[in-house]
Amino acid sequence: MTSAVKPSAAPPSSLTEEGDARATLLERVAHELRGPSGVTLGAIEEIELALGENAEGVKSLIEMARRSVRRVLRTADRLDRTAQLERGQVAWAFRSQDLRTIVDQAVLDAELLGARKGVRLVVAMPSTPCRVDVDPAWMGVALCEIIMNGIAHAKKVVSVGAETTPDGVVITVTDDGAGFSAPPPPRYHAATSRRGLGLSISLAREVAAAHGGSLAVEVRKGDTSDRGGCVRITLPTSGPAAQSGAAGSVGAAQG
């Protein structure tokens, strides 16, 4: 199936110097992270081979080291993608796809990168296809970030679900950890809640906006320590492949 490739709008004039400098810094940091991380992954593989049968005795330590390096590589990818959004130079490749497939892969990626002992993931998908116009790669990253945020804050369980509506699909990620006491801030803005401090929620929100959808969190007042977190991404059935204003939604989401 042919993909509808839609580049983002040209960066706003206010982005020319400060924004370009930020994007360049993000790209350089990502590059510096990738180099040694790749070498380290290779070294881990060589150590495992050198140990031979003895590697089984330290398998958990090897997997811990490998997961840690993959998380560094994930951070590098997230920085690169944030730089692309900063510049407004994303070549979105939208195509009609069953969202269940993307959610399933995002869950697997999140478990691989962010698995925590004692925290389990529960996935509930509709029995019928959830076809929407999406960029599979970008949407997969966004969902993985939301799920990993849930894993990081959960006590015992993270639930991932989706439901169809007359206008599209709603993906919900909930956990039993501390909830959101304030909305996650736009990119680079200081957070007033201990959740959503990094780039994860910001990146996912901008990806949802680029798809003509939205991201919302349940904000709970008072003590949020045991109220749980909830993030919802709403996507329209007919995505921005046919909507000229999609890229403008990203700019608005940046605040």
Buried (B, 14 or more C-beta within 10 A) or exposed (E): EEBBEBEBBEBEEEBEEEBBEBBEEBBEBBEEBBEEBEEBBEEBEEEBEEBEEEBEEBEEEBEEBBEEBBBBBBBBBBBBBBBBBBBBBBEBBBBBBBBBBBBBBBBEBBBBBBBEEEBEBEBEBBEEEBBBBBBBEBBBBBBBBBBBBBBBBBBEBBBBBBEBEEEBBBBBBBBBBBBBBBBBBEBEEEBEBEBBEBBBBBBBBBBBBBBBBBBBBBBBEEEBEEBBBBBBBBBBBBBBBEBEEBBBBBBEBBE
